Amino acid sequence: MNSTSQIGRTISIKGEVTSHEPLTIAGHVDGSVEVAGHVLTIAEGGKATATLLAATIVVSGAVEGSLCANDKIVVTETAAIEGDLAAPGIRVAEGAQVRGRIDTGDRKARELQLAS
């Protein structure tokens, strides 16, 4: 089954969100989001004031907090991020707003962090 869970535009969540399938956030999450082994997408118009952990993170909306991915982070031209990004591969589109530190260093350390 190839499905993606969604947090819709009118939904606001405060706390911990955990998923074992792809997740798209179009609303607002305040806390932490962990997507084990799948893609986490912050849609255009979506907002996360959170720590984000996933295999891949795609940001088109707003994020305030740290982002850590096992594979890659993709920041589109509509994204606004204030926080640190850590992943083996990071792509930032022209026009995106990023304020923070970018780390493409040790993958093993990130895998251990995501496993805990």
C-alpha positions in Angstrom: 0.0 0.0 0.0 1.5 3.3 -1.1 -0.3 5.9 1.0 0.7 9.2 2.6 -0.7 10.5 5.8 -1.6 14.1 6.0 -2.0 16.8 8.6 -4.4 19.1 6.8 -4.3 22.9 6.6 -6.8 23.5 9.4 -5.2 21.0 11.8 -2.8 22.2 14.6 -1.0 19.6 16.7 1.1 20.3 19.8 3.3 17.4 21.0 5.0 14.4 19.4 4.1 13.0 16.0 5.4 9.6 15.0 4.8 7.9 11.7 6.0 4.7 9.9 4.7 5.9 6.5 5.2 9.0 4.4 3.7 12.1 6.1 2.8 15.5 4.7 2.2 18.5 7.0 0.0 21.2 5.5 -1.2 22.5 8.9 0.9 23.4 12.0 2.9 21.1 14.3 4.5 22.4 17.5 6.8 19.8 19.1 8.6 16.9 17.3 8.0 14.9 14.2 9.7 11.5 13.5 9.0 9.6 10.3 10.8 6.3 10.4 12.2 5.2 7.0 10.0 7.5 4.9 9.6 11.0 3.5 8.4 13.9 5.6 7.0 16.8 3.6 6.2 20.3 4.9 3.8 21.6 2.3 3.7 25.2 1.1 1.6 26.9 3.7 2.5 24.3 6.3 4.4 25.2 9.5 6.5 23.2 11.9 7.9 24.6 15.1 9.6 21.3 15.8 12.5 18.9 15.7 12.1 17.0 12.4 13.6 13.5 11.9 13.1 11.4 8.8 14.8 9.4 6.0 14.1 12.3 3.6 12.7 15.8 4.5 11.2 18.0 1.8 10.4 21.6 2.9 8.1 24.0 0.9 6.6 25.7 3.9 8.0 27.2 7.2 10.2 25.4 9.8 11.6 26.7 13.0 13.7 24.0 14.6 16.3 21.4 13.7 16.0 19.0 10.7 17.9 15.7 10.6 17.6 13.2 7.7 19.3 9.9 7.0 19.3 10.4 3.3 18.6 14.0 2.2 16.9 17.3 2.8 15.3 19.2 -0.1 14.5 22.9 0.4 12.3 24.3 -2.3 12.1 28.0 -3.4 9.0 28.6 -1.2 10.6 27.4 2.0 11.6 29.4 5.0 13.8 27.7 7.6 15.2 28.9 10.8 17.3 26.2 12.4 20.0 23.6 11.7 20.0 21.1 8.9 21.9 17.8 9.0 21.9 15.1 6.2 24.3 13.5 3.9 22.7 15.4 1.0 21.1 18.8 1.1 19.7 20.7 -1.8 18.6 24.3 -1.4 16.6 25.9 -4.3 17.3 29.5 -5.3 14.8 31.8 -3.5 14.6 29.6 -0.4 15.2 31.3 3.0 17.5 29.4 5.3 19.0 30.8 8.5 21.1 28.2 10.4 23.9 25.7 10.2 24.1 23.1 7.4 25.9 19.8 8.2 26.5 17.2 5.6 29.1 15.3 7.8 29.1 12.0 9.5 26.1 9.8 8.4 26.7 7.2 11.1 26.1 9.7 13.9 22.8 10.7 12.3 21.7 7.1 12.0 22.4 6.6 15.7 20.5 9.7 16.6 17.5 8.6 14.6 17.6 5.1 16.1 17.3 6.5 19.6 
